[in-house]
């Protein structure tokens, strides 16, 4: 069963258009959402979280349309953005104390577990944390309420190779527990390392939304790595 | 609603907003336009909107498992709570001036407006203007603060000017009554202030919910 289904999303801006974006995210799978800067990854994720209003298309979570079931759906999903941080001068402990009030599934035991796993000091403020640690705080908040689907915008951007590796290991672990992990990135090696499915977006259109092996079989030429394939496609083969 | 209000109080609010509630005590200052107290209280609330914007508070709130309209209602609840707290402070000052201080020469010889029940009603009117022009205006974009605040400030100071002038107009001296004189009129004017406050706030809340539902974040 699809955990998240995105169908025909479209949004027109003066200088950019998201066109007919469709893909599905499955439980117990890691889906990498890849595309260069400005390809439409964040716009798609914003539409998936109802932060922007698409001109066309729908998003369903757990077979429920997002519009009309937003409150219930948001109880069951987690999100993280690599670029935004919340309340830079408030302590993590205080932010978590507020967040926990909104989730009926909040688990203090899990909160403590991830606090320890990520080596986070809850007495610190986001301002005192590195970019990588901020991503971990967002993830910790999402995981502490047992999110069944994680929607993560560029979680690995700004992370050092060690932290990136740790994060990708965590994705693998969450996948084993049945969580649907969806993350956007422009770092192809992240996708190569852990994704089961690849959703590739270019200039606001989905080029491919396939299992990783199928993606390589359909789009890669002999001897090409995923990175070579992407670079070739971005250089112009898409228009060929 | 309780949770979103707690979020407003503990995460979104700037500490200066709470401090500015004390400006209600300006109702005790003789020879000073007392309604400026209401403006200072709203200035304190403005600081909370400013710090909340810097903390990405609106996007954080929208991502919580609540309806978008609850985010707007949470802001209005917070604003009204601060305004009503300051109104209590102003009310205490008015009670003092209407009773033990009613014959105090510094107040009796004051050319400016007296702090009586009418002044409380006028303060409520200014709070209503804030809720209508500033808070409602903010939710047109959920990030632009300057323009709605300038419009509100212009309306607030114009209103203060009008309220300060009223008792100098022949026939309207009763609005500046001391102690319990003209108490019926005083209570009527306070009730009018309450009604205008409630009307402007509810109207603004409805419009803000509708606007906020439509904007992209």
Interface residues (C-beta under 8 A of the other chain):
Chain A: X46 X49 X50 X51 X52 X53 X70 X71 X72 X73 X74 X75 X79 X84 X85 X86 X87 X88 X89 X90 X94 X95 X97 X98 X99 X101 X102 X103
Chain B: X3 X6 X7 X10 X11 X54 X55 X56 X57 X59 X60 X62 X63 X64 X65 X66 X67 X68 X214 X216 X217
